[in-house]
Amino acid sequence: MSHQVTFTDTPQKYTPSIGLERSKMLVEELALAAQRDIKNTLHTVDTDAFLNKIFPSNTPSGDIFKKLQKNNSYAGQRWTGFPDNPVAGQEKLLYEPFAAACNAITRAIDRKQVRTKIVYVDRHSTTPHSPNSDMAASRPDGAGASLDAAMGELEKKITDHEDTVRFRTRSEETAHKVVESETSDELDKLNKLYTLWWLQIHVVYEIKNTIAEWYDGVTQLLTYMRQILIEQLDRRFVLGLLLCFNELTVVMCDRSGMMVTKVPINIHDEPQRFIDILAGLSCMQPEDLGWDTTMKIYLPISDKTVPSYEVGPNFQGVYGNTRYHAHWVIDVVVGGKVVKYVTVSIISAIRSAEICGRATVVYEVIKYEERFDPTETLALKRYWRPLERDHPERYPSEGEIYHILDEAPSTRPKYVYASHDIKINRKLDSTFNLIRHGLEAVPFKRPIKGYPTRDDKGVDYEPRQHHQAVPGHARAPVPIPSTLEPVDRCHTNILMPMGEVVRRACSHRELLACFRGFVRDHKDAHSQLILHRDISGGNLLIFTDENGQVFGRLMDYDHAKKAERSLPITRFQHEKLDPQRALSHVREGIAIGLEVNNFLDYEVDDSVALEALGCISDPAGASKYVLDVVETQHSKSRYRPDSSRKLFKADLGWEHDDNVEIWPFYGDREHRKGERTGTLPYMSAEVISRETLYSPPGYKRTPAFVHEVIHDIESFLWVLVHICMTRKGPGINMKRPELDESSENYDSTLRNAIVSYFDGDGDLLKNSKASLLRNPEKFEDEILIHFDSYFEPLKPLVRQWWSILILGYKYRGNEYYNIHSHIIRIIGEALDTIPDTSAEDTTKELKRRKQRLRHYLNTFKPRPTDPSGSTPPSSPPPIVLTTPPDHQVAPQRQSLLDPESPSSRQVAKKRRT
């Protein structure tokens, strides 16, 4: 090749390949995730600049302070109730007075200036409520949350009473004073009775006894902020407060990392700055507090939409009461117009808590205006894409890549219906500009400390009696070092067709036909200079076109890279031998090799030798290359039974209708800043290790590693292998019992193989797969032996696929540059040999797909209340639904929902590099 890349730009992420299930997320998981996120993502920002840009500038802190002095909320140079000095081990002495001071400030604000009604509650001893039964039982020391129904009703009475007194006395100050004295006791009583829900939290806070505990407090606060992002799918960022006795730090957590004020504020010495912060929070619009105003919760029973922070215990899901059953109404721009879509299910929300990442959430949606009688469901992907301002042409967004692919001639349906960046109040929803307002942050310099081990008898002890033990084969979460930089990110919508994941293929033929489609998509993208780089089972989907024909489609190009130009593939020439002498040497080497390997009746056409010489300049290496291909292909019985036994390029699979002559050049493409993620279980050993394992003959040195087509093609194979090793048949509910430790059929050898090649950490996968690449003959005993009997007919194809990969890595010849054509060809040959069967499981899966579609299309479909089945035509038919019991997950129909889907929560962890 005439070009090489010397740096790595390969994305990585870790996702367990099978989806181990737990009934409870561990508090320790959140804590360790916070530890991992805070490493090199924690940045500081000038305190004054932060307060001036994030908080409203028109808050009358002076007037509020006067009111607080008059009612003795602030007296004697201190906020009422606070101890004068820290008391060792008595952090609890700060909980109640801090909440009281916060509430006193919010009550003193002129109600006309309040944009978000917030009440502060001390809940250090109780866990906030959640509709999700699998959430961790973590407990923030307190939070500022929405008013509940009782508080809202009292608030209305207070407002009316205050208006009456004001009218009677003609005095604003008198009215406020009278009403406050008459209602303060009732407000305090309601505050103690208040039930805190994660969904209702606007701001969370943590309290520590001394400033020496500051770092531990920030880490603990991030734990709660992460849980807020898990619970609140409509949260763009979260604000938090950390009080270390007198010193207050303000914290912001968004998809570009964590930002804290550099110099803490002494709340007693600087009361008006404290007031500016607390009053500012109440005077902010919901979007300024981090809420996504382009989506709201849909309550199907009452048929209305409300902000999620107003829902609390009044959660309504048609199929259950977890976040996977919530119904969201989301604004999507289609054809230049805003169209509302309502979710019928959540396909994946595993990444919603990501800090410094895309935080991808995928919904299944229908048009909101057609919710009572929809005709199709679509997939809506929402995530935070990295923004590239310097060279956007080198780093097109996923939506732009889909546009490029959809513009190319094709008979298949379009990839997407709409893609756009989300706007909040007509401004691009980006982390650096809209959320951070251009604030300059610098990395935090303090040495990293571990998450503290709490004293079980301490006041901050968090109970763990509800946590289910982790299965023995599940790796414990560990903090992974990272070198992260803040990356500007933009919130994005992509609306696309709804498909089935490839593991649910209904037959051998459908599975292989879809894989052929995936490789064709990859080839078409590569012809547009696009390389996917994130092949995984979740990105390979089965679709059905308008004629009912099934096809496979490669999706999720958010980690793809694009070259700006191509270069010709270099055809090597020997430095010392003229072409004819080189050809003669190759002929001799091939002839001797054929005789040694007992291929006595064969001879090779000169076109084969010339092709090998064009790839490998060394005649001995070219001869060995041809002999390896002959031996590999001979074992596949591909040769024509003619009398001459002469082997041509077509016999070796080297004849292609569209032979590749040029190759994308990525030499001028630098990797992006910040964290990059990809799917670890299906990666090649070269990608994981970021080094080239083979030095092809004729190369003076081992080529520098760069992620190329062959690595993605290997990932396709690993996805197929994983299906064959972990499933026992077609369709849904086909996880092999041998992988269930509680089953009498449990096979530890199979489980160990899964861990070694899919579920292990990066080092284990790298070593296992690298060993296979260097010793390809081990593939039979290490991999193929573990295939379920149902997938026995696919073994010849998988062997051939593996052989082509080895030839590609080893020689960088025809199999390397034309690997798409090779794989498409062998899949086609395999399809010719596999019969079209209509097994019971195949029929069952096809029926399930129809039932599933009908199930979700009927989510909001009204059912008439009249026994005759009719309703008056003059009024819309009423919705008849049964409100699910509070906090209970509705039973799921096994015929419709796969227990391996995100709806049955999978434990997924990130691999960060």
N, C-alpha and C positions, 0 to 999 in steps of 0.2 A: 504493500500500500504506500501511497505517496503522502500520507498524512497520519499523524498520531496525536493523541491527547495525553498529556502528562499529569493531569489532575483528576480527582474523583468527583463526580457530580451525581452519584447514585443515591436515590432515596431509600430509606429503610424504616420499617415499623414492625412491631411484633404483634401478632394476633394468634392465639392458640388455634390450631387448625380444626379441632373437633368442637370446641365450645363447651368447656366444663361448666357445669351449673352449680350455683350455690343459692341457698334461700336467703342469705343475708350478706350484704357487703360489709366488710370488716372496717372498723374504725382505723385499724392499723394500715389498711390499704390506702385510705385517704391521707393519713399522716405521711406515709412513705411517698405517696404521689406528690404531696406538698413539698417534701424534702427534695425530691428530684426536680420539681419545677423551679424551686427557689435557687437552685445552684445556677449561677451565672445568668438567671433571668431577673433577679432582684436588682432594681435600679433606683437611684435616689434622684430627687428633683428639688429645686429651690422651693422652700416653703411658701414664701410670699408669692412667687410666680404661680405656684399650684393653686393657692387659694384665690388669687385674682382671676385666673382663667377658668377654673372649674366651678366656682361658686358664684351665685348672683352678686352683682356689685351694688344693688339698690336696697340691701337689707338694712333697716334702721336699727343697727345694733345699739346705738346710744339710747334711743327711746325704750328699747326692750330692757336694757340694763337698769334703767331707772325704775321700771316696773318691778324688776326682780329684787332690787334693793328695798323697795317699799314693802314688798310682801315677805321680806326676809329669806328669800331663796338664796341670796348672796348676802352674807353679813360677816363683819369682822375680817374682811380681806380674804374670805374663803367661802366656797359653796357650802351650804348648810349640810351637816351630817357627816362630812368627811373627817377622818382622824387627822390629827396634826402631824403625826409621824407614822412611818410604816411599822406594822406589828408583824414580826416574823410568823409566817404560817397562817396569817389572818387576812388573806386576800379577800375573803368574803365580806370584810368590813367596807369594801369599796363598791360592792355590787349595787346595793339599794340606793345609796346617795347619788351614784352616777346616773342611774335611771331617773331618779327624782329631779336632778338638775336638768337633764335633757328634756323631760316633760315640762318642767317649769318654763324653759325657754320657748318650747313650741306653743304653750298656752298663752305666752305673752305676745306672740306675733299677731299683728293686725290680720284678722281673718280674710280680709280682702286680698292680702298678699299671698295667702297660702295656696299653693298649687297642688301639693300632695299631702294629704293628711296622714301623719305618722304618729304612732304611739310607741314609746320606748318601754320595754319590759325586761325585767331581770329574770332570766330563766336558767341560771347556772346549774340548777339541780334537776332540771327536766329536759327531755329531748323534744325539740319541735316536732309537731305532727307532720306526717307525710302520707299521701295516697299510695305511695310505693312501699309495699311490705318488705322489699328486699334492701331498703336503704340502711346505711350505717346509723347506729344510735349515737351519733356525735352530738355534743351539746355546746353551743356557743355560750359565753357568759351572758350575753343579752343581744337584743336586736331592736331596730326600729322597723315597725311593721304597719300594715294597713289596719284601720279600725275594724273591729268586728261589728256584728249587727247591733249588739247592745250599746257599744260605744258610739256607733253611727247615729242611733236613735237619740242618745243623750246629747250628742253634739248638735243635732238639729234643735233639740229643746233649748240648749244653751244659747244657740244663735238667736232663736225667736225671743227668748227671755231678755237677752242683752239688747235686742232692738227695741223691746218694749220699755226697758229701763232707760235707755238712751233717749227715747222719745219723751219720756216723762221728766227726766232730769235735765235734758238738753246738754249732757256732759258725757263725752266718750270715756274719760277716765273714771268717772263715778260708775258708769254702767259696767265697765269691765271689772272694777273692784267689787261691786255688789255681787255680780254673777259669779265671780271666782270664789268669793267667800261662801256662797250658798251651794256651790257645786263641787268644790275641791274634794270633799270627803267622798262623794259619790263616784267621782272619777277615780280616786285612789282605790276604792273598793272594786270597781270594774277592772282596773288594771291588774289587780291580784287574781281576778277570776278569768282573765283573758287567756284564751287558748291559742298558742302560737303555732302557726303552720309555716313550713318552709316556703310554700308558694306565696305567702304574704310579706315576706321579709324584703324591705327596701335597702336597709343598711345593717351590717352585723358588726358587733364589737367584741373585743377581748380585753380582759383586765389582768394586769400583773402587779405584783407588790412593789417591785423595784425596777429601776431603769436597767439594771444588770440582766434582767430577764427579757430585754427588748427583742433580741433575735428569736428566742424561743416563742415569744408572743406573736411575732410576725409569721413564723412558720405555722403556728396553731391557727392564726386567723386565716391564713391561706387555705387550711384544711376546710374551714367552714365556707369560705368563698367558693371553693371547688364544689362543695355539696350544693350550694345555691345554684351554680351553673348546671348541675345535674338535674335538680328539681325544676328549675325555671328555664324551660326551653326557649322562652322569649326574652332571655336576658343577654344583652350584648356585652355588658361589663358590670362589675360590682364595686361599690365603695365600702370601705370598712374603717373602723376606728380602733386604735390600740392605745389604752391608757396604762401607763406604768406609774402608778401612784399619782403624781401630779402632772406627768408629762404625756401629752397627747400627740400621737402620730396619725396622719391620715393616709390611707392605703387605697390604691386603685388596682384592680386586677382585670385585664382585658386579654384579647387573643394575641397581643404582642408581648405579654409578660406582666410583671408586677412592679408597680411604681410606688414609692413611699416618700413622704416629705422628709427632707434632709435634717432639719432642726425641729425637734419636738416643741410643742407649745405648752407652757405651764398654765393650766386652766385657771388656777387661782390668781397668779400674778398678771395674766393676760385674759381677763374674763371676756372682754369684748371680742377678742379673736375666737375664743371658744363659742361665743354667741353667733359670730359670723358663720361658723361652720354648721352649727345645729339649726339655726334659722335658715341658712342657705339651703340645707337639705329639704326643709319643708316648703321653701319658696321655689324649688326646682320643678320643672315639668317632668312627668314620668320618663320621657326619653332622655333627659339630662341625668337621671338616676340610673340609667343603663337599660331601661325597658325598650323592647322592640315594638314600636307602635304600628308596624305593618302587619302584626298578627295578634289575634285575640282568641280567647277560649269561646267555643260554641257550646251552649247548653241546649241539648236537643229536646229536653222535656219542656222547657219554657220557650224554646225556639228564639233565643237571643244570643248576642255576642257581648262579652264583657272582658275587660282586662283580667289577666290571670290573678293579679294580686287582690282582686275583689271576690275571688271564688271561695278560697278557704275550704270549709267543710261542705260547701254546696257543690261539690264536684259531681259532674254528670258524664258518665261514659256509657255508651250503648252496650259495650261488651265487657266492661270491667272498670276498675277504679285505680289503675296505675298510670304512669305517664305514657305508657305505650297504648293506653286506651283513651287518652284525652283527644278531643276534637278541636282542632285549631282552624280558624279562618285566616287565610294568608293572602296578602296582596301580591299578585304576580303581573308584571308588565308583558302583555302579549300583543304584538303588532302595534306598539305605541300606546296601548290603552291598558288601564289597570283592570284586571279581572280577578275576582275573588275565588279562591279554591278552599274547600274544607277537607280536612284530613279524615280518612276512615280508618287508618292504621298508621303506626310508626314503624317503618322498616328497620331503621337503625338509629340509635341515639347513644351508642357506646362512647363516641368521641365528644360528647357535648361539654364535658368538663375540661377539655384541653386548654392549657395555657401555652402560649407560643405555638399555636398550631391552627389547623383548619377548622377544628371543632365541627366536623360534618354531621349533619342530621338529615336523614332521608325519610320522607313521608309518602304514603299512598293517598292520593287526593282525587276528588271529583269537583266539578264546577259547583260553586255555592248556589248559584241561581237555579241549578238543575238538581239540587240535592235530593228532592223527593222522587225524581225519576231520571237518574243519570244513565248514560249509555256506555261509558267507559271509565276506567280508573287510570290515572297517570302517576308517575313518580316525580316528586319534587325534591330536589337536592338543594340544601342551603348550607353554605360553608363560608369560611373566611379565607379568601385566596390571597397569596402574597402579591403585592403591587410592585411592579418594576418600572421605575420612572426614568432610568438612564437609557436602557436599550429595550423598550417594550417589544420591538420586532423580534428580538431573540427569545423572548419569554412570553409567548401568547397565552392568554387565559384559556381555561378549559372550554369556555363558551366560544372563543375565537377559533380554537382547534376544531370544535364540532362544525363551525361555520365553514372552515376550509374543507373538511371531509364531506359535508353535505353539498358543497359546490361542485365536487367531482362527479363525473357521470356515474350513475348507479341505478340499478333497477330495484334496489331495496329501499324500504322506508327511511325517512330522515332520522338522524340521531336524536335531535331535540326539536321541541316545538317553540321554546323560548329560552333565552338566557340573558340576564341583565344584572348589573350591580344595583344593590338596594340603596334607596335614598331615604333619609329621615328628614322630614321638613324640607324636602327638595335639595338636600345636601348629601353628597356621597358619604355613605356610612363606612368611614375608614378609621383605623385606630389612631394614626398619627395626627390627622387633621381634625376630624369631627369629635373624636372621643378625648384625645389628649390636647387638642387645641394647639398643636405645634410645640408643646413643652419639650425642652431638651433634658434628657435623663442620662445619668452616668452610672456605670456599674458600681454596685455596692462592694466595698473592699474588705469587709470584716471576714475573718476566717470562718469557714463552714463548720457548724456544729451539728451534732446529731439531734434527732427529735427526742425530747426528754422522756425518760421512763417515769411514769407517775406513781406516786405512793398510793397503794390501793386504799389506804385509809384517809387520804387527803380529800379536801373539799372538791377538788377537780376530778376525782375519780369517775371514769365513764364505765358503766356496767357493760359486760360483754356476755352475759349469760344467754343471750338470744342468738349468738353467733354460731353458725354451723361449722363444724370442723372442715378444713380444706382437704379434699381427697389427696391421698398419698402421692399420686403421680402429678399433682399440680405444683408447679414451682412457686415458692413463696415470693411475693413481690419484693424486689430489692431496688434501692436507688441506683440509677445508672448515671455515671458522669456524663456531662454534656458540655459542649462549647457553643452556647446559644448567644445570638445577638438579636436585639429587637428588630422585627421586620414589620414594615407597614403592611397592614392587611385590609382588605375590602370585603364587605359582606355581599354575597352573591346568591342569586336564584338560578337554578337550571331546571326547566320543566321538560320531561322526556317520557317516552312510552314506558309502560309497566311490563316487566319481564319476570321470569322465573330463574332462580340461580341454577347453574348447570348441574349441581349434584342431584337435582330432582328430575333429571332426564328420565323419560318414561321407557326407554329401551336402549339397547346397544346402538341401533342405527341412529336414533335421535342424538345420542351422546356424541357419536363420531361425526355426524353431519354438522352438529353445532361446533365441534372443535375445528372442523374444516372451515366453517364460517369465521371463527375467531382468528385463525391464522390468515385467512383472506383479508379480514379487516386490518390486521397488523401489517400485512403486505401493502394494502392500499394506503395506509397512513405513512408507511416508510417511503412510498413513492412520492409522498408530499413532504418528505424530509422530516417526518415526525416519528419519534420513538417513544413508546408507551411507558416502559420502565416500572410498572407496578402491577404485574400480572398476578391475579389471585382469584380464588373461587368466587368471591363476591363481585368481581368485575366482569365475569363471564356469564352472560344472561341469555335465556331462551325467549325468543319473541315469536309471535304469530302475525303474519301479514294479513291484509284485507281479504286475501283469497284463502285464508286458513292454512297457509304453508308455514311450517316452523323453520326458523333459522337462528343461528347463533350470532351474537353481536358482542364485540369487545367494547366495554364502556369505561368510564372514569379515567379521563385523560388529564386529571389535575396534577399529576407528577410527570407529565410528558415533557420531552425536550424537542426543540425544533432547530434544525440547521438552516443557515441562510443560503448555502450553496452546496453543490456536489463537485467531486473531483473524479477523474477517470481512475479506474482500478489499474494499478501498475502491472504490466506483464513482464515478468523477470526474464533476463537474459544472462547466461553464464559469462563471467568476467574473462575467463581464459579460453574456453572452447567456443568454436564457431557453432552456429545452430545445428549444422548437419552432424558434426562430431558429438554434440550433446545428445542429439536424437539417437545416434548410434549407440551411445553409452546406455541410454534409457532402454532401448530395445534389448540389448544384451542383459541388462539387469533384470528386466521383466521376464525374459526367456528363462534365465537361470532360476529365478524365483518360482515361476510356474512349475518348472520341473521338480524343484525341491519340495514344493507343496502338493505334488501329485496332480497338477492340472496339466497332464501330458498332452491332451488332445486340444488344448486351447492355444490361441495366439491373439495378440492384441493389435488392433489397427493403429496406424501411425497417428491418427487424429486423437486417440486417447493419450499417447505419449506426449504429443505437442500440448494438449490441454494441461497435463501434469507439469510439463516444463514451464508453462506460462504462469503457474502458481508457485512452483518451487524451482529455484535456479540451479540447485545442486542435482545432477543426474541421479546420484545414488538415492537422494531423498525423494526425487520424482518417481523412481522405480518402486521404492518401498510404498509410496502413496498409492500407486496403481495396484500393487499386489494386495495392499490392505483392503482396497475397495473391492477387488475381485473376490477375495476370500469372504468379505462381508456379504456381498451380493450373491455369491454362489450359495451360501447357506440359506439364502432366501429363495433359491431356485428361480431366478428371474431371467436366465439366459435362454435364448431361442434355440430350440433343438434342431438347428440346421447342420448339414454335414461338415461345413468348414470349421465350425466352432470358433469363428473369428469374432472377437468382442469389439463392438463399436461404442461410441460415447453413449448412445441411447441405452445400451445394455447395462451400463454403470450408473444410469440415471443422470447423466451429464448433459443430456440434450433437453433444452428448455425452449418453449415458445417465446419467452421474454427473458432471455439471458441477461443477467445484470452486468452492465459495463461501467456504471458510475456509482459513487458511494457518497452519502452525506458526509460533510466535513464539519466536525464540531470543535475544531482546533481553536476557534476564536470565541468559544462560548465558555464563560466562567460560571462556576456554580453560584447559586444565590446565597445571600447571607442567611444566617439563622439556621434553625433546625430543618432537616429534610427527612421525610419519612416514607417508607415503602413497606411491603409485606414480606417479612422475614421467612416464614415457613416455606415459601415457594421459590426463594432466591437461589441462584447458582452459587457455588462455592467461590467463584471468582468475584462475584458481586459482593458477597459478605466480607471476604478478605481484602477486596480491592487490590488484587494482584493477579497477574496472568500466570496460570499454572503450567501451561505448555509453551515450549519454545519451538516453533515450527522449523523444519529443516530449511536451510538457506538463509535464515535470519542471523545476523551477526550478534544480536543480543535479544533477550526476551522482550517482546513488545510491551510498552507501558499499558497498564490497564485502562480501558474505557468501556463503559456500558454500551454494548452493541446488540444487534438483532439476535445473535445466537443465544444471548443470556435470557432474553424474553422467551425465545422458543423453548429453552430448557425449562423456564418457569411454567409454560403451558404443560409440558410433560409432567412436571411435579404435581400440578393440579389434577391431571388425569390419574396419575399414580395414587395420589391421596384418596381419590374417590374409590379406586379399585381396592385399596387396602382397608378403608374404614366403613364401607357400605356393603350391604348384603343383597342389594337388588335395586330395581328402578323406583323412582318416585320418593314419596315422603316416608318418614318413620323407618328408615332403613339403616340406622346405625348398627354396626355389628355387635352382637352380645359379647363377643370375645373381648371387647374393650371395656366392658362393665365389670368393675372389681367385685360387685356383689353377685355376679352371675356365676353359675357353676361351670360355664363354658369359658370363663376368663382365661385369656392367653397372655401371660406376662411377656413372652417372646415377641408377640405382635405389638404389645404396648411399648416395649423397649424400642422396637424399630420405629414406631411413630414418634417417640421422643427423640430418637437419634437423628431422624431426617426431617421432622416437622415441628415438634413442640419443644425441643431443647433450646438452650440459649444460643447466642450467635457463635460462640466458640465451638460448641458441640456440633451444630449444623455445618459449620465451615469444615471441621475436621472430617465429619462423616461423608459429606458430599465430595470433598477434595480427594478422599481416599478412593471413592468410587470412580472419579474422573481419571485418577492415576492407575487404577486397577479395574478397568471396565468389566472384566470378566466376573467380578464379584456381584454385579448387578442381579444376576440370576438368583443367587443364594441370599442376598441382602434385601432384595426388593420383590422380585416376581414371585418368590416362594410364599409371600404373605398375601397375595391377591385372594379375594374371596372367590369361591368356585363360580359364582354368577359371572365374574369377569374373566373367566378362563379364555373365552374366544378373543379377548383383546390382547393377550400376551404376545402373539407374533407382531402385531403393530407396535407395541411398546418396545419390544426388543429392537425392531428396525429403527424406530425413532431414536433410541439410545445410541445405536451404532452410528447413525448419521451425525448426531451431536459429537461423538468422540472423534469422528473423521474431521468434522469442522474445527474443533478445538486443536486437534493434533497437527493438521496440515494447513489450515486456512486456505483451502482451495475451493473447489466447486461447491462443496457442501456448506461452506462458510458464507459465501456471497449469494448463493442461490438456495439458501436453506428453506425459504418460504415454499418454493416450488417443490423441493424434495418432500417436505412434510405434507403438503396438499396432495401430492401424488400418492404417497403411501397410505394416507387416510382414504383416498378414493379407491385404491386397490383393496383395502380392508373392507370397505363398504360393499364391494362386489362379492365378497365371500361370506358376508354375514346375512343370514336370511331375515326377511321381514316377518317377524312373529307378532302374535297378538296374545301375549301371556296375560294371565289374570292380573298381575301387578301392573302391567302396562295399561290395561283397561281401567284399572282402579285409579291410577294416577291421572289419566286423561279426564276421568269423571270428576276427580277431586278439583282439578283446575277449573272446570266449568262451575262446580259448586262454590268454589272460593270466590270466583268473579261475581257470581250471583249473590253470594253472601254479602260482599262489600258494596255492591250496587244497591242492595236493599237496606243499607245501614239506616237511612233516615226515611225510607219509604213509608208513607202513612198507611196505617191499617184502619179501615173504617170501624167505627164503634157500632154502627147499625147492624143488627143480625143479618139483614138481607144482603149486606156487603156493599151498600150504596150510601152515599152522602149527598146532601143537597148541593146541586151544581152552583148555587149562588155564593157558597162560602168554601174556603179552602179546607180540605179534609184535615181533621185533627190528628196529631201524632199520638199514638198510643204506645208508651214505653213504660217499662218498670224500672224505677230508680233502684240501682244496685245497693246492697247494704253498705253502710259506711265502712271504708278502709278494707273492704274485702275484694280480692281479685276474683273476677267472675271466671267460672270454669271455661276452659277453651275447648272448642271442638277439635278432637284429634284428627278428624278427617279434613280439617281446613288449615290448621296451624301446625307448622313444623316445630317440635320441641327444640330443634337446633337453630331456630331462627332467633333474631334479636328479641322477639316478643317473649321468649323464654330466656331470661337475661343470661348473656354469655359473659364470662370473665375475660376481658381483653386487656392486654397490656401493651405499652408502647416500647419499641426498640428505638432508642435515640442515638444519633451519631453526630 
